[in-house]
Amino acid sequence: MATAKPQRSPQEVEDIILRKIFLISLTDSVGTDLRIVYLEMTAAEILSEGKELRLSRDLMERVLIDRLSGSLPSVEPPFQYLIGCYRRAYDEGKKIANMKDKNLRSEMESVVKQAKKLTASYCRIHLGNPELFPSGNSDTSKPNVSPLLPLIFSEIGSTVDSFGGSSSAGGIQSPPGFLDDFFRDSDFDTLDPILKGLYEDLRGSVLKVSALGNVQQPLRALLFLVSFPVGVKSLVNHPWWIPKGVYLNGRVIEMTSILGPFFHVSALPDHTIFKSQPDVGQLCFSDASTRRPADLLSSFTTIKTVMNNLYDGLAEVLLLLLKNTDIREYVLEYLAEVINKNSSRAHIQVDPISCASSWHVCKSQCCHASPLRAIFRCKSNKKGKN
């Protein structure tokens, strides 16, 4: 007669799950997985406290801090490690759903949920204080953009295509639920510096990009960020929301404000100093005199489609901002500043250095007209019902 397999206790199951999530061992037998780190000092401290060498929810944060704080030569950098922890927690959560014991399943689901929230929290801590945890042998120089940005691109990848843009995120995928936990379960002061950096990265990514460049991906990322209340608040409180200075003019607002470069994107040529790439004229209309009319028509259609997609995306961003009554005045102030600082465009001769480009002014007025009409129509309907 076959011997029944001994049942593991909830504490043993919890230990196994947490070791898989955090790739941590409190014993010297780490196996063949080179990613697993043996926390010898932590284990000694736990033994000195008279506790068993088992990972538990009570020890979760303690061992995570020790893992992140250790100067280990061949381990993942903190951010990549934490993202991996969240992904492994998600995977363990799917396995737990198949447990037959309802009480054990509920208990382990709680453990996994706590692990996910903890890793998201330490991602925020790390991004806000990148010097806090050592990076092992990895490059310690400051990255060009936030490591969070590729995850956002992967999150909005499926929706970018409907706006005509590229959905490539360089193979980096955000674990399901991570960004929602990251942006919703925190306070403004913690997220504000992270969001400010993201807005600056997005602004820089479209600064000198033409209509045929990768505009939709940053635009959809911007829309994603302002879908969170904390994202909206951070945007309108950014120093570059409306740039300040003695020499502030229309062109300065266009090139230095967070939204300005998005409105600057166009298929038309600009002054040499502000020229965008790729060159639309060169790509679509080179040797126009020798090309077939059908080819030229196709180029016109492509440009029209891309620009309409851009208008729709910008209008969607503005509508989302204007619907928020807490920050509506900030948005109207920005639009008013764009119009006022470009008042000299009414002159016969327009200075292209001090005035924003024609399409920036046109887009900012056209894109905000539709959202404002929608808001005023909504208000009128409410008054009519009352």
N, C-alpha and C positions, 0 to 999 in steps of 0.2 A: 504494500500500500504506500502511495507517494506521501512524503512528508509535506505538510502545509508550509508554505513560505511564510517566515515570520513577518508580522505586520510592523511597519515602521511607525514610530511615534510621531505626533505632529511636530515635535521639536527637531527630530531628525530630518523630516521632510523640509521644514523651514530652513535648516542648515544647508541642505543640498541645493535648494532653489537659490538661496542668497549667494552661495559659492559660485553657482553658474552665472548669476547676474553680474557680480562684482569681480569675478576672476581672482578671488582671494582665498588663501589657505592659511589656517592657523596651525597646521602641522607641516612637518618637513617633507611629507610625501605629496608633492604637487603633480606627479604624473608626467605625461609627455607633452602636455599643453604648455608651451613656452610663455604663453600670455599670463599664466597664473603666477601671482606674486605671493611669496611666503612672508607673512608679517611676523617675523620672529620676536621683535620687541613687544609688539602688541599681544602676542600669545603669552609671553612671559608675564606681562602685566595682568592679563586675565586670570592666569593660573595663580598669581600672587593674591588675587582677590577671592580665591576659593571657588571660581566658576569653571564650568566645563568649557572645553575648546570647541564650542559650537557657535556658528553665526546665528544671530537672532535679530528681531526688529529693534530690540533695545541696544544692540551693539552696532547696528547698521551704520549710523552716522559716524560713530567712532572709528570703525575700520575704514570707512570711505575717506575720512580726513587723513588717516595714517597712510593710506595708499596714495593719495594725491600729494601728500607732503614729503614722501620719501624720495630721495635723490637716487632713482633707479636708472641705470644707463640704457637699458634696451626695452623701454616700455613706451606705449602710446602717449602722445601729448595729452594733457588734461582734457581738452575739449573733445577730442576724438574718443578718448576713453569713456567719458561721461555719456556721449551719444551712443556708444556701443553698449553701455550699461542699460540705457533706456530701451534700446532695441532688444536686448536680451530679456529684459523684464517683460516687454510686450510679447515676445515669443513664449516665455514661460507662462504668461497669462493665458495664452491659447491652449497650452497643454493642460493647465489646471482646470479649464472648462470641461475636460473629459473625466475628471475625478468622480467616482461614484458616491463617495462619502460626502454628503451635503455639508456637514459641519466642517470637515477638513477643507473642502473646496472653498467655503466662505472665508475660512481663516487664512488660507493661502492667497486668496484673491486680495484680501486686505494687506497682506505682506507685500505683494507685488505692486499694489497701488501706492503703498508708502515708499517703496523703492523708486518708482517712477517719479513721484513728486520730489523725492530727495535729490535724484540726479538732475532733474530740471532746475531745482533750486541752486545746486552747486554749479550748474552751467551759467546761471545768472551771476553768481558770485565770481566765477572765473572770468567771464567776459567783462564784468565791471571792474575787476582787479586782476588783470592778466599776470601781474608779477607775483601774485600770492603763492601759486604752486609752481614748483620747478618743472621744466619741460624735458628732462632727461637729455638725450643726445640730439634732440630735434633742434631745428633752427629757432633761436630765441629772438630773432629780429621781428619787429612788428609787421604783421601781414598787411598787404595793400588794402584789403577789404575785410570786413568782419567775417569770421568763419561761419556765422549764422546765415549769411546771404545765400550761399549755395543751397542750404536746406530750404530756405524760403522759395528759391527758384524751383526746386524739385516739388515743393508743395503746390505751387500754382501752375506747374507745368501742364497739367491736363486742361486748364482753362485758358492758357495763353493762346493756343491754336485758334480758338474761336475769335480772337482779336487779330489774327494774322501774324503772330510772332513765333519765334523759335522756342521750343520747350526743353532744350538741352540744359542739363544742370551738371554736366561734367561727371555723370555717373554717381554723384553723391545723392543719397535719398534720405529724406527726413523720416524718422520712425513715426508710425501712425500715432497721432495724439500728442506728439512732443511739442510742437509749436503752440498748440492750444494751451497746454499746461504751462509752457514757458511764459506766454504773454498774459494769461488770465490770472494765474495764481501768484500775483506779486503786487507790490505797491509801486506808485509812480516814481518815487525817488530811486528805487533800485533799477527800474527799467529805463528811465529817462536817458542816462548817458549811453546805454546800449542802443536805444532807438535813434538818438541824435547821430551816432556814428553810422547807423544804417541809412538814414536819410541823406547824409553826406556822401555815402558810397553810391546810392542810387542817383543822386544829382550828378556826381562825377562820371557815372557810366553813360550818361546821355549828353554830356556837355558839348561835345563836338561830333555828334552823330546825326546823320541825315535820315530822311524818311525811309531809306532802304537799309538802314543799319538795324541793330538789335535794340529797338525801342520798346517793343511790347512787353518783353520780359521785365525790365525795370518798372514799367508802368503798372503792370499787374502786381508786382511786388509792393509798389507804393499803395495800390488799392487794398492789398491784403493787410498792410500795416495799419492803415487808417480805419480798417474794419473793427479794430480793437479800441475801446474808449481811451486807454492809456496811450495808444498810438496817435490818436487825434490830438490829445492834449500836448504830447511831446512835440508834435509837428508845429503847432501854432505858437509854441513857446521856444522854438529853436531860434537862435540868434540870426540865422539866415532866412527865417520866414519872411521878414521884411528887412533887408540889410539897412544898416544905419551908416551915416557918414556925411561929411561936408560935401563930398563930390558925388553924392548919390544922384543918378539919372536913370533914364529908361533902360539904357543898355546895361548898366550895372545891375539893376534888378533882374533883367533877363538872364544874365550870365552867372550871378552869384546867389540868387534866392533858390530855395529848394525846388519850387515849382517852375521857375523861369526856364531852365534848360529843356524841360518837357514841352513847354510852349514854343521854344525856339526851333524844335525839330521841323524841318520842312524839306520839300523837294526843290525849292527855288534857291538860286545861288545867293550867298551873303557876301559882305565885305571880306576881303582876303584874311583879315585878322581873325575873323570868326567862322572861317570856312569849315564845313562839316564833311565827314567821310561816311560811307563811300560817295563819290561824286555822282550825283544822279544824272547830270547832263552827259557825263562821259559814259556811264553804264547804259543809259537808255537811248541817247540821241547822238552818239558818235557816228560820223559819216551819214548823217540823216539824208543828205541829198541823193545818196545811192541806195538807200534801203527801201524795201517794199512798204507801201502804205499800210499793209496789214501788220507788219512788224512795229511800225510806229504807233498804230492804234493799240496794239497789245501793250506797249510801254505806257501809253497814256492810261489805259485801263488799270494796269498794275499800280501806278502812282495814285490814281483816284481811290482805289480800294484801300491801299495802305493809309492814305490820309484820312479817309472816312473812319477807318478803324481807330486811328489816333484820336480823332475828334470824339468818337464814342467813348473811348477810354478816359480821356480828360474830363468829359462831361460827367461820366460816372463818378470820378474822384470828387469833382466839385459838388455834385449833388449829394454825395455822402457827407461831405463836410458841411454843406449848407443846411442839411436836415438836422444837424446837431445844434440845438439852440444855445448850448453853452459856449460854442466857439464860432457861431455864425458871424458875430461882429468882427472877429479876427480875419475871416475870409473876405468879408466885404471891404475891410480896411486894406487888405492886400490888393484886391481888384481895383479899388479906388486909387491906390498908390501907383499901380501900373498905368492907369489912364492919366493921372495928373502928371507923372514924370515924363510922359510921352506927349504932352500937350503941344510941344513944338512941331509935332508932325503935321499940324495944321498949316505950317508955313509953306511957302512955295518951294524953298530949298530945305531938304531934310538932312541933318547931319547924321550919317550912319554910325558914328562913333558914340554920340551921346544919346541917340534914340534907339529904342529896341527895334528889331527887325519888323517889317510889315506884317509877317505872318504871326509873330508873337502877339502883337496888338490885336490882330483880327481873331486869332484863336482864343485869346483870353476873353474877348468880348462875346464871340459866338458861343463858346463853350459854357460861359456862365449864364448866358441869356436863357437857355433851355431849363437848367435847374431852377433858376429864379422863378420862371413862369410856372413850373410845376409846384413850387412851394407856395407861391401866391394863389394859385388855383386851389390848392388844398385848403389854404386859410379861408378863401372865399366860400368854399363848399361848407366848411365848418360853421361859418357865420350864418350861411343860408339855412342850415339845419336848426341853428339856435333860434 
